[in-house]
Amino acid sequence: MNTEVAVTEATHGPAEVDLTAVATTVENSPADLDARILRALRETHLPELAGVTVELRFGRVQLRGTVSSYYAKQSAQSAARRVESALMVVNLIQVVSPR
């Protein structure tokens, strides 16, 4: 029990703990952030984005993979940006023309 909650209980009866900070921490864990970005990529309904990988490195989101158009590359970056606009998105997706 943290000190702040203990003081509140001692002076005002049982404390109500605000779980907002705890939920925010869990929601912003690296694994959760990866999952939310991958979900955003799926929601673009561009099948070629299924092969894009997401990696958190040094506080940056890195997108990797190959797509067939600059539109798909930009769509992936935009989707990742919508999920976590505070982080820098490094778009390392390569555009390869279909042959």
TIBAKE-836976 format. One record per atom (N, C-alpha, C): x, y, z; residue number from 1. Coordinates in steps of 0.02 Angstrom, whole numbers, plus 50000, padded with zeros to 5 digits. Each point is the difference from the previous one (the first is absolute). Layout:
BEGIN
X->X, Y->Y, Z->Z, resi->NUM;
...
END
This chain:
BEGIN
X->50043, Y->49942, Z->50000, resi->1;
X->49957, Y->50058, Z->50000, resi->1;
X->50045, Y->50061, Z->50000, resi->1;
X->49985, Y->50049, Z->49957, resi->2;
X->50043, Y->50058, Z->49999, resi->2;
X->49981, Y->50047, Z->50056, resi->2;
X->50045, Y->50046, Z->50018, resi->3;
X->49992, Y->50044, Z->50057, resi->3;
X->49939, Y->50045, Z->49992, resi->3;
X->49988, Y->50025, Z->49940, resi->4;
X->49944, Y->50046, Z->49989, resi->4;
X->49934, Y->49966, Z->50015, resi->4;
X->49992, Y->49938, Z->49978, resi->5;
X->49938, Y->49963, Z->50014, resi->5;
X->49994, Y->49987, Z->50074, resi->5;
X->50054, Y->49983, Z->50034, resi->6;
X->49999, Y->49986, Z->50072, resi->6;
X->49978, Y->50062, Z->50039, resi->6;
X->50026, Y->50059, Z->49982, resi->7;
X->49981, Y->50062, Z->50034, resi->7;
X->49927, Y->50014, Z->49988, resi->7;
X->49975, Y->49991, Z->49940, resi->8;
X->49930, Y->50011, Z->49985, resi->8;
X->49956, Y->49954, Z->50041, resi->8;
X->50018, Y->49937, Z->50005, resi->9;
X->49960, Y->49953, Z->50040, resi->9;
X->50000, Y->50019, Z->50073, resi->9;
X->50056, Y->50022, Z->50026, resi->10;
X->50005, Y->50017, Z->50071, resi->10;
X->49959, Y->50062, Z->50017, resi->10;
X->49995, Y->50048, Z->49955, resi->11;
X->49966, Y->50062, Z->50016, resi->11;
X->49929, Y->50004, Z->49973, resi->11;
X->49983, Y->49961, Z->49950, resi->12;
X->49935, Y->50006, Z->49968, resi->12;
X->49963, Y->49934, Z->49992, resi->12;
X->50023, Y->49947, Z->50029, resi->13;
X->49969, Y->49935, Z->49991, resi->13;
X->50029, Y->49965, Z->49939, resi->13;
X->49966, Y->49947, Z->49976, resi->14;
X->50026, Y->49961, Z->49943, resi->14;
X->50012, Y->50044, Z->49939, resi->14;
X->50056, Y->49990, Z->49968, resi->15;
X->50019, Y->50041, Z->49943, resi->15;
X->49972, Y->49971, Z->49935, resi->15;
X->49983, Y->50045, Z->49955, resi->16;
X->49982, Y->49979, Z->49932, resi->16;
X->50062, Y->50011, Z->49958, resi->16;
X->50025, Y->49947, Z->49971, resi->17;
X->50062, Y->50005, Z->49961, resi->17;
X->49982, Y->50015, Z->49928, resi->17;
X->50031, Y->50051, Z->49972, resi->18;
X->49990, Y->50018, Z->49930, resi->18;
X->50045, Y->49956, Z->49957, resi->18;
X->49969, Y->49957, Z->49960, resi->19;
X->50038, Y->49953, Z->49959, resi->19;
X->50017, Y->50027, Z->49931, resi->19;
X->49984, Y->50063, Z->49988, resi->20;
X->50014, Y->50029, Z->49934, resi->20;
X->50074, Y->49996, Z->49983, resi->20;
X->50043, Y->50018, Z->50047, resi->21;
X->50072, Y->49999, Z->49987, resi->21;
X->50024, Y->49929, Z->49987, resi->21;
X->49973, Y->49952, Z->50036, resi->22;
X->50019, Y->49930, Z->49991, resi->22;
X->49978, Y->49977, Z->49931, resi->22;
X->49939, Y->50016, Z->49980, resi->23;
X->49974, Y->49979, Z->49935, resi->23;
X->50040, Y->50032, Z->49944, resi->23;
X->50019, Y->50063, Z->50008, resi->24;
X->50039, Y->50033, Z->49949, resi->24;
X->50068, Y->49967, Z->49992, resi->24;
X->50031, Y->49981, Z->50055, resi->25;
X->50065, Y->49967, Z->49996, resi->25;
X->49995, Y->49934, Z->49963, resi->25;
X->49950, Y->49960, Z->50017, resi->26;
X->49991, Y->49935, Z->49967, resi->26;
X->49984, Y->50010, Z->49927, resi->26;
X->49957, Y->50048, Z->49985, resi->27;
X->49979, Y->50012, Z->49931, resi->27;
X->50058, Y->50023, Z->49956, resi->27;
X->50050, Y->50032, Z->50030, resi->28;
X->50056, Y->50026, Z->49961, resi->28;
X->50062, Y->49955, Z->50004, resi->28;
X->49991, Y->49938, Z->50022, resi->29;
X->50057, Y->49954, Z->50002, resi->29;
X->50022, Y->49986, Z->49928, resi->29;
X->50063, Y->49984, Z->49990, resi->30;
X->50024, Y->49986, Z->49932, resi->30;
X->49960, Y->49947, Z->49963, resi->30;
X->49984, Y->49946, Z->50035, resi->31;
X->49962, Y->49946, Z->49967, resi->31;
X->49931, Y->50024, Z->49980, resi->31;
X->49968, Y->50039, Z->50042, resi->32;
X->49933, Y->50026, Z->49984, resi->32;
X->50004, Y->50050, Z->49943, resi->32;
X->50051, Y->50041, Z->50000, resi->33;
X->50007, Y->50049, Z->49946, resi->33;
X->50010, Y->49965, Z->49933, resi->33;
X->50043, Y->49948, Z->49999, resi->34;
X->50009, Y->49960, Z->49939, resi->34;
X->49933, Y->49973, Z->49976, resi->34;
X->49962, Y->49971, Z->50046, resi->35;
X->49936, Y->49969, Z->49982, resi->35;
X->49951, Y->50053, Z->49973, resi->35;
X->49999, Y->50058, Z->50031, resi->36;
X->49954, Y->50053, Z->49976, resi->36;
X->50019, Y->50025, Z->49931, resi->36;
X->50066, Y->50005, Z->49987, resi->37;
X->50022, Y->50023, Z->49933, resi->37;
X->49984, Y->49946, Z->49948, resi->37;
X->50013, Y->49937, Z->50016, resi->38;
X->49985, Y->49946, Z->49953, resi->38;
X->49925, Y->49998, Z->49985, resi->38;
X->49958, Y->50012, Z->50051, resi->39;
X->49928, Y->50003, Z->49990, resi->39;
X->49981, Y->50058, Z->49953, resi->39;
X->50033, Y->50057, Z->50010, resi->40;
X->49987, Y->50058, Z->49957, resi->40;
X->50021, Y->49986, Z->49928, resi->40;
X->50055, Y->49962, Z->49990, resi->41;
X->50020, Y->49982, Z->49933, resi->41;
X->49948, Y->49955, Z->49967, resi->41;
X->49973, Y->49952, Z->50038, resi->42;
X->49948, Y->49956, Z->49973, resi->42;
X->49937, Y->50040, Z->49982, resi->42;
X->49984, Y->50050, Z->50040, resi->43;
X->49940, Y->50039, Z->49989, resi->43;
X->50004, Y->50045, Z->49938, resi->43;
X->50059, Y->50006, Z->49969, resi->44;
X->50005, Y->50038, Z->49938, resi->44;
X->49969, Y->49960, Z->49942, resi->44;
X->49991, Y->49935, Z->50010, resi->45;
X->49973, Y->49955, Z->49949, resi->45;
X->50044, Y->49995, Z->49938, resi->45;
X->50065, Y->50011, Z->50010, resi->46;
X->50049, Y->49990, Z->49947, resi->46;
X->50036, Y->49934, Z->50015, resi->46;
X->49985, Y->49947, Z->49963, resi->47;
X->50028, Y->49934, Z->50015, resi->47;
X->50076, Y->49998, Z->50002, resi->47;
X->50033, Y->50041, Z->49960, resi->48;
X->50073, Y->49998, Z->49999, resi->48;
X->50032, Y->50026, Z->50064, resi->48;
X->49962, Y->50034, Z->50042, resi->49;
X->50028, Y->50024, Z->50063, resi->49;
X->50003, Y->49945, Z->50052, resi->49;
X->49972, Y->49942, Z->49985, resi->50;
X->50003, Y->49943, Z->50046, resi->50;
X->50072, Y->49977, Z->50012, resi->50;
X->50044, Y->50013, Z->49952, resi->51;
X->50070, Y->49980, Z->50007, resi->51;
X->50045, Y->50052, Z->50033, resi->51;
X->49971, Y->50056, Z->50019, resi->52;
X->50039, Y->50054, Z->50033, resi->52;
X->50011, Y->49982, Z->50073, resi->52;
X->50061, Y->50008, Z->50023, resi->53;
X->50015, Y->49987, Z->50071, resi->53;
X->50008, Y->50067, Z->50037, resi->53;
X->49987, Y->49997, Z->50065, resi->54;
X->50003, Y->50059, Z->50043, resi->54;
X->50051, Y->49984, Z->50055, resi->54;
X->50045, Y->50047, Z->50011, resi->55;
X->50050, Y->49990, Z->50053, resi->55;
X->50010, Y->50067, Z->50036, resi->55;
X->50002, Y->49997, Z->50066, resi->56;
X->50016, Y->50059, Z->50040, resi->56;
X->50074, Y->49999, Z->50015, resi->56;
X->50035, Y->50053, Z->49979, resi->57;
X->50072, Y->50005, Z->50012, resi->57;
X->50016, Y->50071, Z->50021, resi->57;
X->50029, Y->50006, Z->50059, resi->58;
X->50022, Y->50065, Z->50024, resi->58;
X->49944, Y->50052, Z->50000, resi->58;
X->49940, Y->49979, Z->50020, resi->59;
X->49943, Y->50045, Z->50003, resi->59;
X->49971, Y->50018, Z->49933, resi->59;
X->50018, Y->49963, Z->49948, resi->60;
X->49974, Y->50012, Z->49933, resi->60;
X->49965, Y->49938, Z->49974, resi->60;
X->49948, Y->50011, Z->49961, resi->61;
X->49966, Y->49944, Z->49967, resi->61;
X->50033, Y->49991, Z->49932, resi->61;
X->50025, Y->49939, Z->49986, resi->62;
X->50029, Y->49986, Z->49935, resi->62;
X->49955, Y->49953, Z->49961, resi->62;
X->49983, Y->50020, Z->49940, resi->63;
X->49960, Y->49957, Z->49955, resi->63;
X->50048, Y->49971, Z->49948, resi->63;
X->49995, Y->49934, Z->49989, resi->64;
X->50042, Y->49966, Z->49951, resi->64;
X->49958, Y->49953, Z->49958, resi->64;
X->50022, Y->49990, Z->49939, resi->65;
X->49967, Y->49953, Z->49955, resi->65;
X->50004, Y->50026, Z->49929, resi->65;
X->49963, Y->49968, Z->49956, resi->66;
X->49997, Y->50022, Z->49930, resi->66;
X->49928, Y->50007, Z->49978, resi->66;
X->49987, Y->50049, Z->49960, resi->67;
X->49934, Y->50012, Z->49971, resi->67;
X->50009, Y->50017, Z->49926, resi->67;
X->49945, Y->50002, Z->49963, resi->68;
X->50005, Y->50012, Z->49928, resi->68;
X->49987, Y->50073, Z->49980, resi->68;
X->49984, Y->50044, Z->50048, resi->69;
X->49985, Y->50069, Z->49981, resi->69;
X->50019, Y->50048, Z->50056, resi->69;
X->50013, Y->50062, Z->49981, resi->70;
X->50013, Y->50052, Z->50049, resi->70;
X->49937, Y->50015, Z->50040, resi->70;
X->49942, Y->49990, Z->49970, resi->71;
X->49937, Y->50009, Z->50035, resi->71;
X->49996, Y->49953, Z->50060, resi->71;
X->50017, Y->49937, Z->49990, resi->72;
X->49998, Y->49951, Z->50054, resi->72;
X->50051, Y->50018, Z->50054, resi->72;
X->50059, Y->50022, Z->49980, resi->73;
X->50052, Y->50019, Z->50047, resi->73;
X->49975, Y->50058, Z->50043, resi->73;
X->49971, Y->50051, Z->49968, resi->74;
X->49975, Y->50058, Z->50037, resi->74;
X->49940, Y->49981, Z->50044, resi->74;
X->49958, Y->49955, Z->49976, resi->75;
X->49942, Y->49978, Z->50040, resi->75;
X->50023, Y->49966, Z->50064, resi->75;
X->50053, Y->49961, Z->49996, resi->76;
X->50027, Y->49966, Z->50059, resi->76;
X->50026, Y->50052, Z->50050, resi->76;
X->50036, Y->50049, Z->49975, resi->77;
X->50027, Y->50052, Z->50044, resi->77;
X->49943, Y->50039, Z->50033, resi->77;
X->49950, Y->50018, Z->49962, resi->78;
X->49943, Y->50037, Z->50027, resi->78;
X->49963, Y->49961, Z->50053, resi->78;
X->49991, Y->49935, Z->49988, resi->79;
X->49966, Y->49957, Z->50049, resi->79;
X->50039, Y->49997, Z->50065, resi->79;
X->50066, Y->49992, Z->49995, resi->80;
X->50042, Y->49997, Z->50061, resi->80;
X->49998, Y->50066, Z->50036, resi->80;
X->50000, Y->50054, Z->49964, resi->81;
X->49999, Y->50067, Z->50030, resi->81;
X->49936, Y->50013, Z->50038, resi->81;
X->49944, Y->49976, Z->49974, resi->82;
X->49936, Y->50010, Z->50034, resi->82;
X->49998, Y->49965, Z->50067, resi->82;
X->50034, Y->49943, Z->50006, resi->83;
X->50000, Y->49962, Z->50062, resi->83;
X->50039, Y->50036, Z->50054, resi->83;
X->50058, Y->50024, Z->49984, resi->84;
X->50043, Y->50031, Z->50051, resi->84;
X->50036, Y->50060, Z->49969, resi->84;
X->49965, Y->50057, Z->49999, resi->85;
X->50028, Y->50059, Z->49967, resi->85;
X->50059, Y->50030, Z->50036, resi->85;
X->50010, Y->49982, Z->50064, resi->86;
X->50055, Y->50029, Z->50038, resi->86;
X->50067, Y->49968, Z->49982, resi->86;
X->49999, Y->49941, Z->49971, resi->87;
X->50061, Y->49966, Z->49981, resi->87;
X->50019, Y->50014, Z->49928, resi->87;
X->50065, Y->49999, Z->49987, resi->88;
X->50024, Y->50009, Z->49932, resi->88;
X->49991, Y->49934, Z->49963, resi->88;
X->49974, Y->50004, Z->49939, resi->89;
X->49991, Y->49941, Z->49958, resi->89;
X->50055, Y->50001, Z->49947, resi->89;
X->50040, Y->49947, Z->50000, resi->90;
X->50054, Y->49993, Z->49949, resi->90;
X->49975, Y->49949, Z->49949, resi->90;
X->49986, Y->50023, Z->49941, resi->91;
X->49971, Y->49958, Z->49948, resi->91;
X->50056, Y->49971, Z->49956, resi->91;
X->50018, Y->49937, Z->50014, resi->92;
X->50053, Y->49966, Z->49962, resi->92;
X->49970, Y->49951, Z->49950, resi->92;
X->49936, Y->50008, Z->49985, resi->93;
X->49967, Y->49957, Z->49951, resi->93;
X->50028, Y->50015, Z->49930, resi->93;
X->50015, Y->49948, Z->49964, resi->94;
X->50026, Y->50007, Z->49932, resi->94;
X->49944, Y->49990, Z->49950, resi->94;
X->50000, Y->50043, Z->49949, resi->95;
X->49952, Y->49993, Z->49945, resi->95;
X->50034, Y->49962, Z->49944, resi->95;
X->49969, Y->49942, Z->49983, resi->96;
X->50027, Y->49957, Z->49947, resi->96;
X->49946, Y->49993, Z->49947, resi->96;
X->50018, Y->50019, Z->49938, resi->97;
X->49952, Y->49994, Z->49946, resi->97;
X->49985, Y->49927, Z->49984, resi->97;
X->49936, Y->49984, Z->49990, resi->98;
X->49985, Y->49932, Z->49978, resi->98;
X->50027, Y->49988, Z->49930, resi->98;
X->50025, Y->49940, Z->49987, resi->99;
X->50029, Y->49986, Z->49934, resi->99;
X->49956, Y->49957, Z->49959, resi->99;
END
